[in-house]
Amino acid sequence: MQLQVVQGHLTDRPESGPALQAAPCFGNFRQASAEDVVVVHGLRTALGKASRGVFKVRPPGVDELLSAILTAVLQDVKLRPEQLGDISLGECTTQALRRGLRVFSSLQSPASMPLVP
């Protein structure tokens, strides 16, 4: 029922500008269970002007920033990576997020854990 309500918001044409459309998710999701637990936690990395601000000397890679964030979240919520079923992340630059997810998933996350952008 909630999905239908959200899709109704996305498929109506706004008064101006392009219409938003709902798109199916292609995740490998299993059926919801009463035993499922969702951990919601938010952290962010430092902001700085590219090549001029705080990151002028050595700009960090997306993988370094993402690793620091996920490590801090796991410490805050007192969970081990293998206890998670998947991770959903948000970021303002899609290309950087996808690159960081690919690097992070190959370096630090358990092979069985999907990362969802």
C-alpha positions in Angstrom: 0.0 0.0 0.0 2.8 2.5 0.9 4.6 1.7 -2.3 1.4 2.6 -4.3 1.1 5.9 -2.5 4.8 6.8 -3.2 4.4 5.8 -6.8 1.4 8.0 -7.1 3.6 10.9 -6.0 6.2 10.1 -8.5 4.0 9.5 -11.6 1.8 12.6 -11.5 3.1 15.3 -13.8 4.2 18.5 -11.9 2.9 21.9 -13.1 6.3 22.7 -14.6 9.3 20.8 -15.5 9.8 17.1 -16.4 7.6 14.4 -14.9 9.2 12.1 -12.3 8.7 8.4 -12.9 8.9 5.4 -10.6 11.5 2.9 -11.5 11.7 -0.7 -10.3 14.6 -1.7 -8.0 16.7 -4.5 -9.3 18.1 -5.7 -5.9 18.4 -9.2 -4.7 15.9 -8.7 -1.9 14.3 -11.4 0.1 10.8 -11.4 1.5 10.4 -9.1 4.5 10.4 -10.9 7.9 9.3 -9.9 11.4 12.9 -10.6 12.4 14.3 -8.0 10.0 16.1 -5.1 11.7 16.8 -1.8 9.9 19.7 0.4 11.2 19.4 4.0 10.2 22.4 6.2 10.9 23.8 9.3 9.3 27.3 10.7 9.2 29.1 12.8 6.6 32.6 13.6 5.6 34.2 17.0 5.8 33.4 19.5 3.0 36.0 21.6 1.3 36.6 23.4 -2.0 38.4 21.2 -4.5 42.1 22.0 -4.8 41.7 25.1 -2.7 40.4 24.4 0.7 41.1 21.9 3.4 41.9 19.1 0.9 44.4 21.2 -1.1 47.6 19.4 0.0 46.2 15.8 -0.5 42.7 15.4 -1.6 41.2 12.1 -0.2 39.8 9.5 -2.5 36.2 8.6 -2.3 37.2 5.2 -1.0 39.0 6.7 1.9 36.1 8.9 2.8 33.6 6.1 2.5 35.7 3.7 4.5 36.0 6.3 7.3 32.2 6.8 7.3 31.3 3.1 7.3 33.9 2.3 9.9 32.5 5.0 12.2 28.9 3.9 11.7 29.7 0.3 12.5 31.5 1.5 15.7 28.6 3.7 16.7 25.9 1.1 16.3 28.2 -1.7 17.7 27.8 -4.1 14.7 30.3 -6.2 12.8 30.2 -6.0 9.0 29.2 -9.6 8.7 26.0 -8.9 10.6 24.7 -6.6 7.9 22.6 -7.8 5.0 23.1 -4.7 2.8 24.2 -1.1 3.0 22.4 1.8 1.3 24.3 5.0 0.8 23.6 8.5 -0.5 26.0 11.0 -2.0 25.6 14.2 -4.0 27.8 13.1 -6.9 26.6 9.9 -8.4 29.9 9.1 -10.3 31.9 9.5 -7.1 29.5 7.3 -5.1 29.6 4.5 -7.6 33.4 4.6 -7.9 33.7 4.6 -4.1 31.2 1.7 -3.7 33.1 -0.4 -6.2 36.4 0.3 -4.4 35.0 -0.2 -0.9 33.2 -3.4 -1.8 36.4 -4.9 -3.2 38.6 -3.9 -0.3 36.6 -4.1 2.9 33.1 -5.4 2.8 32.2 -9.1 3.1 31.7 -10.6 -0.3 28.2 -11.5 0.5 27.1 -8.0 1.4 25.5 -6.0 -1.5 26.0 -2.2 -1.5 23.0 -0.3 -2.7 23.6 3.3 -4.0 
